[in-house]
Amino acid sequence: MNFGFYSSYVALWIWVIFQGLLTLAIFRQVLELEKRETHATGMSGGKSLVGARAPKFSGTDFRSGQPLNLNVFNGQGGVILFLAARCSVCRNLSRSLRDGVLESLPPIVAICTGDTKGVAKLGKRLAPQIPLLVDEREDATAVYKISGYPTAVVLDAERRIRAHDGISSPEDLKRLVALTTADDTNGEAAIAITPSGQNA
């Protein structure tokens, strides 16, 4: 009788442990899928904007409080870097974009989705010379057709979009900027947005 009881007890615990391991494995698979989706580089929707004028945005630099819009590029082109506070790759990229790296890149404006607390944490990693806008309602993200993070949108001096793609390192960003050309194209994005969710 006791042997049967203990056998059942052991079998039950084996079953519980097996179920726990199975649940853990499924959970890890789900996290991996979410990570792939978040960091996807296949920005087919965003690539349709290449050649169009960049949609306008206006807002306030999260850290300095200064007004900010496309004029920050001063007619010399630049990069709009879309980040997400929840994205670990974005946090690592922000930490990597420091003085030595920035010297070889055009001006950058970062637009970050997420709540204020999360954006504040990411902002501490980002170089102070990179303006940071909060896109809490993801209006800018939608207009620029961002489907993964981090994404870089490269603009020329006429504010036309020359490249729109996912990146994961400063080297990726340098390559993307190097691949852009100065060929004149037609088309203009007419929607003006603000990261705060108000139309300009």
Secondary structure, DSSP 8 states (H G I E B T S, - for coil): -HHHHHHHHHHHHHHHHHHHHHHHHHHHHHHHHHHHHHT----HHHHTTTTSB----EEE-TTT--EEEGGGGTTS-EEEEEEETT-HHHHHHHHH--HHHHTTS--EEEEEES-HHHHHHHHHHS-TTS-EEE-TT-HHHHHTT--SSSEEEEE-TT-BEEEEEE-SSHHHHHHHHHH---------------TTS---
